[in-house]
Structure formats: structure tokens, C-alpha cells
């Protein structure tokens, strides 16, 4: 069965500004016989909604949205939605989390000063003689444009390699902080693997690992949950596309993701 994926625009972006995003959580409360209460967060009750407003869409872009609406049959069918206001990577500052496939000779120390004045960066030292990698694989579909970015610095000049999907690129880094970006696209992929490779016996500092479904990097967004939403639905059973001029159209698309559905 073909995976249904929300389409990008001709520019490679998923949306236009403004984007409205809301997130509702649920707390379960149990009242005991003695009158005391126990409250627990209910992760399955989280509901996230987006309202995407489009203007000056081309005939082709408007046609792609209409075709997607018809393929989804309005609110009936689930699809994969990549949050245009988020970071697709999960736990972007916790490299000891299981979502990161860290090679054995990498030692990671968190709590390092970052370029924003906080302590969200990490020091990464490679005690091995060959390159060691720190990647994450996300369920991002092929056929879209992506950008992987990260801030890196090193006390002495060294090389690092970034990769996203089937693309990779080597950079030389030193002081001060530098944001590295690498675009990627793979028409046949069913997932996207992003990461950094540290050269043998080298030490670097990293901050702001981020993957996005667009051609270039936006401001860094730290994460726990990543921005890939499987099982999203259109909120509405109608899609009104208004023609505003020659090869110009406008519309609003409302999307909802509920973990309990």
C-alpha cells in the first residue's frame, strides 16, 4: 500500500507563514475513598492541530493539494505529516537516549556552553583511530526535500562529516561556533538517517541537531518528541480553494493528530 504523505510546495516548503499550531494534553485524575487524589499525565490523550494558510499558490501547487485531499478522502484516511514548525529529530540534546545510534568509541559530555548563551551543547570525543558516528533514523518518507543542520566547533581545526539519507558532505571546523547545513533528497527512501561523523582521535562540541522538510535551515528547536506525525488526519471534509488571479490561488488546510485515534 502506498504511503500517503502531505505534499510540499514547489519551493520545497511544507507551508507558508503564518502557521498556527496548538497542542492539548490530558491529565487523568483518580479520587480515592479517603478524598485524596492522584493525577497522572496521559500521553495517549495528546492532540496536536495545525492551521496552514496558503496564498498565491500556483495552479500546480493548488492541484497537488486538491489531489491530496481527494486521496485522503477528506478526514477519512490517515497520512504522514512532517511538522513545518518543528524539528523532525527526537531528543535533540540527549545523545544518551536510545533514539541515537552512537558508535562505541564516542564519549559524550552534556551541559556545555552553547551559542545561545545556555548549556544545551555537548562535547563529543572520539577515542578510536577511525571515524565514529552519531546518527538518528526517523520515519520521514522519500520524495521530499530535507535539510539537516547542526552547530559545531572545535578547539583545533578538524574535519567532520554530515549525512542525511544518501547524501554526505565533509566540513572543516574550528573556533568559533559554525552552523553547518546539508540539503538532502531521496525519492525511494522509506526513512531518513541523519548524523555526524567525528574523525579519529578528534574532539568537537555540537549543538542544535535539526532535520526539517524544507530546502534550508530555520531557527533551532530543541525536542523530546520528533516532528514526524504518523496517523495525522485532515480536520475537515471540504477544501475550499479560491482563485485570486492568473495562476494564483489561496486556501486553508486544517490538520489534526490525536494519539488515541
PAVO-16171 format. One record per residue (C-alpha): residue number from 1; residue in one letter; x, y negated, z negated. Coordinates in nm, 4 decimals. Example, Ala and Ser with C-alpha at 12.3 -4.5 7.8 and 13.67 -1.06 7.14 Angstrom:
<rs>
n, res, c1, c2, c3
1, A, 1.2300, 0.4500, -0.7800 .
2, S, 1.3670, 0.1060, -0.7140 .
</rs>
This chain:
<rs>
n, res, c1, c2, c3
1, X, 0.0000, 0.0000, 0.0000 .
2, X, 0.1344, -0.3435, 0.0969 .
3, X, 0.2215, -0.5674, -0.1958 .
4, X, 0.0091, -0.8835, -0.1920 .
5, X, 0.2251, -1.1872, -0.2675 .
6, X, 0.1318, -1.5557, -0.2954 .
7, X, 0.2877, -1.7331, 0.0075 .
8, X, 0.5493, -2.0039, 0.0235 .
9, X, 0.5041, -2.3207, 0.2271 .
10, X, 0.7031, -2.3942, 0.5389 .
11, X, 0.9570, -2.5818, 0.3254 .
12, X, 1.0220, -2.2696, 0.1177 .
13, X, 0.8463, -2.4162, -0.1872 .
14, X, 0.5503, -2.2437, -0.3512 .
15, X, 0.3638, -2.5627, -0.4362 .
16, X, 0.3610, -2.9393, -0.4307 .
17, X, 0.3511, -3.1871, -0.7170 .
18, X, 0.1558, -3.2308, -0.9324 .
19, X, 0.1342, -2.8787, -1.0816 .
20, X, -0.0959, -2.8187, -1.3753 .
21, X, -0.0118, -2.5172, -1.5904 .
22, X, -0.1833, -2.4113, -1.9108 .
23, X, -0.1257, -2.1185, -2.1450 .
24, X, -0.3702, -1.9894, -2.4043 .
25, X, -0.2745, -1.7473, -2.6788 .
26, X, -0.4857, -1.5389, -2.9143 .
27, X, -0.4453, -1.4611, -3.2836 .
28, X, -0.6096, -1.1556, -3.4388 .
29, X, -0.7288, -1.2057, -3.7966 .
30, X, -0.8262, -0.9270, -4.0352 .
31, X, -1.0107, -1.0186, -4.3545 .
32, X, -0.9643, -0.7676, -4.6384 .
33, X, -1.2215, -0.6755, -4.9018 .
34, X, -1.0454, -0.8955, -5.1614 .
35, X, -1.0867, -1.2004, -4.9377 .
36, X, -0.7240, -1.2177, -4.8207 .
37, X, -0.6456, -1.2383, -4.4504 .
38, X, -0.3744, -1.1043, -4.2240 .
39, X, -0.3025, -1.2869, -3.8978 .
40, X, -0.1046, -1.1426, -3.6100 .
41, X, -0.0297, -1.2736, -3.2629 .
42, X, -0.1956, -1.0721, -2.9856 .
43, X, 0.0407, -1.0650, -2.6829 .
44, X, -0.2253, -0.8910, -2.4732 .
45, X, -0.4536, -1.1912, -2.5132 .
46, X, -0.2285, -1.4449, -2.3376 .
47, X, -0.3947, -1.6236, -2.0448 .
48, X, -0.1948, -1.8466, -1.8076 .
49, X, -0.3530, -2.0693, -1.5437 .
50, X, -0.2157, -2.2857, -1.2647 .
51, X, -0.3852, -2.5522, -1.0550 .
52, X, -0.1918, -2.6147, -0.7336 .
53, X, -0.2915, -2.9234, -0.5362 .
54, X, -0.1747, -2.9449, -0.1749 .
55, X, -0.1722, -3.2433, 0.0624 .
56, X, -0.0534, -3.2881, 0.4229 .
57, X, -0.0348, -2.9157, 0.4897 .
58, X, 0.0378, -2.8226, 0.8498 .
59, X, -0.2042, -2.6091, 1.0497 .
60, X, 0.0279, -2.3111, 0.9949 .
61, X, 0.0529, -2.3634, 0.6172 .
62, X, -0.3227, -2.4088, 0.5789 .
63, X, -0.3766, -2.0975, 0.7903 .
64, X, -0.1393, -1.8979, 0.5677 .
65, X, -0.3328, -1.9981, 0.2548 .
66, X, -0.6632, -1.9122, 0.4226 .
67, X, -0.5260, -1.5745, 0.5332 .
68, X, -0.4020, -1.5056, 0.1800 .
69, X, -0.7418, -1.5969, 0.0334 .
70, X, -0.9114, -1.3557, 0.2711 .
71, X, -0.6601, -1.0774, 0.1968 .
72, X, -0.7192, -1.1211, -0.1759 .
73, X, -1.0967, -1.1310, -0.1164 .
74, X, -1.1266, -1.4329, -0.3422 .
75, X, -1.0905, -1.3400, -0.7073 .
76, X, -1.1213, -0.9651, -0.6444 .
77, X, -0.7693, -0.8429, -0.5700 .
78, X, -0.4582, -0.8821, -0.7830 .
79, X, -0.1341, -1.0198, -0.6398 .
80, X, 0.2200, -1.1139, -0.7391 .
81, X, 0.2624, -1.4796, -0.8296 .
82, X, 0.6005, -1.6437, -0.8891 .
83, X, 0.5646, -1.9363, -1.1271 .
84, X, 0.6669, -2.2535, -0.9378 .
85, X, 0.7114, -2.4333, -1.2708 .
86, X, 0.9198, -2.1624, -1.4352 .
87, X, 1.2390, -1.9596, -1.4378 .
88, X, 1.1961, -1.6113, -1.2911 .
89, X, 1.4645, -1.4661, -1.5217 .
90, X, 1.3690, -1.3442, -1.8701 .
91, X, 1.5701, -1.4144, -2.1887 .
92, X, 1.7912, -1.6597, -2.0038 .
93, X, 2.0040, -1.7366, -2.3119 .
94, X, 2.0079, -1.3968, -2.4851 .
95, X, 2.2538, -1.1774, -2.2982 .
96, X, 2.2283, -0.9042, -2.5612 .
97, X, 1.8678, -0.8403, -2.4557 .
98, X, 1.8015, -0.5181, -2.2650 .
99, X, 1.6911, -0.7086, -1.9529 .
100, X, 2.0603, -0.7870, -1.8852 .
101, X, 2.2743, -0.5056, -1.7451 .
102, X, 2.6073, -0.6156, -1.8945 .
103, X, 2.9252, -0.4324, -1.7925 .
104, X, 3.1163, -0.2752, -2.0846 .
105, X, 3.4276, -0.4941, -2.0867 .
106, X, 3.2376, -0.8217, -2.1231 .
107, X, 3.2294, -0.9807, -2.4680 .
108, X, 2.9586, -1.2441, -2.5092 .
109, X, 2.9510, -1.5057, -2.7852 .
110, X, 2.6366, -1.7186, -2.8121 .
111, X, 2.5930, -2.0611, -2.9724 .
112, X, 2.8449, -2.2525, -2.7575 .
113, X, 2.8001, -2.6234, -2.6827 .
114, X, 2.6008, -2.6674, -2.3617 .
115, X, 2.5915, -2.9549, -2.1074 .
116, X, 2.2657, -3.0897, -2.2534 .
117, X, 2.4129, -3.1501, -2.5967 .
118, X, 2.2729, -2.8332, -2.7563 .
119, X, 2.4250, -2.4955, -2.8351 .
120, X, 2.2484, -2.2785, -2.5760 .
121, X, 2.5616, -2.1821, -2.3825 .
122, X, 2.7581, -1.8579, -2.4206 .
123, X, 3.1275, -1.7723, -2.3928 .
124, X, 3.1973, -1.4654, -2.1785 .
125, X, 3.5367, -1.2934, -2.1896 .
126, X, 3.6408, -1.0064, -1.9646 .
127, X, 3.8894, -0.7789, -2.1423 .
128, X, 3.9190, -0.5496, -1.8402 .
129, X, 4.1550, -0.5691, -1.5479 .
130, X, 3.8837, -0.5805, -1.2821 .
131, X, 3.5752, -0.7948, -1.2337 .
132, X, 3.2846, -0.7335, -1.4717 .
133, X, 2.9241, -0.8307, -1.4055 .
134, X, 2.6265, -0.9672, -1.5966 .
135, X, 2.3139, -0.9170, -1.3811 .
136, X, 1.9368, -0.9015, -1.4242 .
137, X, 1.6889, -0.7364, -1.1881 .
138, X, 1.3442, -0.8912, -1.1523 .
139, X, 1.0350, -0.7715, -0.9668 .
140, X, 1.0485, -1.0572, -0.7182 .
141, X, 0.9377, -0.9488, -0.3688 .
142, X, 1.1268, -0.9788, -0.0438 .
143, X, 1.0322, -1.2088, 0.2392 .
144, X, 1.0650, -1.5279, 0.0316 .
145, X, 1.3378, -1.7862, -0.0183 .
146, X, 1.5129, -1.7895, -0.3564 .
147, X, 1.7770, -1.9925, -0.5341 .
148, X, 1.9986, -1.8652, -0.8181 .
149, X, 2.1824, -2.1231, -1.0278 .
150, X, 2.3978, -2.1390, -1.3410 .
151, X, 2.6203, -2.3904, -1.5203 .
152, X, 2.9791, -2.2660, -1.5578 .
153, X, 3.3063, -2.3992, -1.6946 .
154, X, 3.6460, -2.2521, -1.7846 .
155, X, 3.9426, -2.3787, -1.9865 .
156, X, 4.1718, -2.2874, -1.6976 .
157, X, 4.0900, -2.2555, -1.3302 .
158, X, 3.9392, -1.9176, -1.2443 .
159, X, 3.7076, -1.7620, -0.9892 .
160, X, 3.3551, -1.6363, -1.0471 .
161, X, 3.1175, -1.4645, -0.8083 .
162, X, 2.7430, -1.5215, -0.7960 .
163, X, 2.4989, -1.2980, -0.6177 .
164, X, 2.1283, -1.2874, -0.5575 .
165, X, 1.9788, -0.9984, -0.3667 .
166, X, 2.2132, -0.9035, -0.0830 .
167, X, 2.3871, -1.2432, -0.0853 .
168, X, 2.7046, -1.3252, -0.2829 .
169, X, 2.9472, -1.6135, -0.2989 .
170, X, 3.2750, -1.6839, -0.4790 .
171, X, 3.3408, -2.0141, -0.6591 .
172, X, 3.6422, -2.1630, -0.8349 .
173, X, 3.5584, -2.3234, -1.1695 .
174, X, 3.7447, -2.5177, -1.4379 .
175, X, 3.6530, -2.8072, -1.6687 .
176, X, 3.4021, -2.9773, -1.6907 .
177, X, 3.0597, -2.8097, -1.6545 .
178, X, 2.9584, -2.7477, -1.2929 .
179, X, 2.6215, -2.6219, -1.1721 .
180, X, 2.6638, -2.3502, -0.9119 .
181, X, 2.3792, -2.2734, -0.6710 .
182, X, 2.3277, -1.9937, -0.4260 .
183, X, 2.0272, -1.9519, -0.1942 .
184, X, 1.9113, -1.6022, -0.1027 .
185, X, 1.6521, -1.4271, 0.1128 .
186, X, 1.5971, -1.0579, 0.1824 .
187, X, 1.2997, -0.9615, 0.3957 .
188, X, 1.2990, -0.5940, 0.2951 .
189, X, 1.3679, -0.6155, -0.0790 .
190, X, 1.1237, -0.4995, -0.3448 .
191, X, 1.3166, -0.6683, -0.6262 .
192, X, 1.5795, -0.9382, -0.6744 .
193, X, 1.9063, -0.8804, -0.8620 .
194, X, 2.0823, -1.1959, -0.9797 .
195, X, 2.4047, -1.2221, -1.1746 .
196, X, 2.7562, -1.3451, -1.2255 .
197, X, 3.0881, -1.1610, -1.1996 .
198, X, 3.3796, -1.2618, -1.4237 .
199, X, 3.7283, -1.1958, -1.2891 .
200, X, 3.9611, -0.9552, -1.4699 .
201, X, 4.1163, -1.0948, -1.7926 .
202, X, 3.9260, -1.4228, -1.7433 .
203, X, 3.7087, -1.6206, -1.9854 .
204, X, 3.4280, -1.8590, -1.8938 .
205, X, 3.1331, -2.0364, -2.0512 .
206, X, 2.7872, -2.0166, -1.8953 .
207, X, 2.4563, -2.1907, -1.9451 .
208, X, 2.1230, -2.2133, -1.7695 .
209, X, 2.0920, -1.8914, -1.5692 .
210, X, 1.7926, -1.9526, -1.3438 .
211, X, 1.6207, -1.7935, -1.0445 .
212, X, 1.3480, -1.9738, -0.8501 .
213, X, 1.1366, -1.9023, -0.5439 .
214, X, 1.2472, -2.2111, -0.3522 .
215, X, 1.5479, -2.3213, -0.1440 .
216, X, 1.7188, -2.5324, -0.4153 .
217, X, 1.7523, -2.5505, -0.7915 .
218, X, 1.5284, -2.7589, -1.0166 .
219, X, 1.5883, -2.8525, -1.3798 .
220, X, 1.6846, -2.5593, -1.6005 .
221, X, 1.4057, -2.3967, -1.8042 .
222, X, 1.5063, -2.1607, -2.0890 .
223, X, 1.2915, -1.8492, -2.1092 .
224, X, 1.1838, -1.5494, -2.3079 .
225, X, 0.9264, -1.4152, -2.0625 .
226, X, 1.0280, -1.4475, -1.6993 .
227, X, 0.8190, -1.6222, -1.4346 .
228, X, 0.7151, -1.3178, -1.2273 .
229, X, 0.3424, -1.2565, -1.2817 .
230, X, 0.2153, -0.9231, -1.1555 .
231, X, -0.1610, -0.8871, -1.1549 .
232, X, -0.2481, -1.2540, -1.1013 .
233, X, -0.5882, -1.3431, -0.9515 .
234, X, -0.7438, -1.6365, -0.7727 .
235, X, -0.9834, -1.8011, -1.0149 .
236, X, -1.2407, -1.8950, -0.7507 .
237, X, -1.4338, -1.7109, -0.4818 .
238, X, -1.4194, -2.0077, -0.2465 .
239, X, -1.1344, -2.2045, -0.0910 .
240, X, -1.2159, -2.5482, 0.0471 .
241, X, -0.9509, -2.6679, 0.2929 .
242, X, -1.0124, -3.0238, 0.4119 .
243, X, -0.8739, -3.1528, 0.7405 .
244, X, -0.7318, -3.5016, 0.6746 .
245, X, -0.5710, -3.5689, 1.0122 .
246, X, -0.3945, -3.4150, 1.3071 .
247, X, -0.2049, -3.1123, 1.1716 .
248, X, -0.2835, -3.2298, 0.8177 .
249, X, -0.4912, -3.0506, 0.5528 .
250, X, -0.5489, -3.0630, 0.1767 .
251, X, -0.6791, -2.8136, -0.0795 .
252, X, -0.6541, -2.6988, -0.4408 .
253, X, -0.5789, -2.3392, -0.5396 .
254, X, -0.6512, -2.2184, -0.8935 .
255, X, -0.4697, -1.9085, -1.0183 .
256, X, -0.5163, -1.7130, -1.3403 .
257, X, -0.3138, -1.4386, -1.5078 .
258, X, -0.4555, -1.2546, -1.8090 .
259, X, -0.2500, -0.9788, -1.9702 .
260, X, -0.5607, -0.7930, -2.0834 .
261, X, -0.7052, -0.7607, -1.7305 .
</rs>
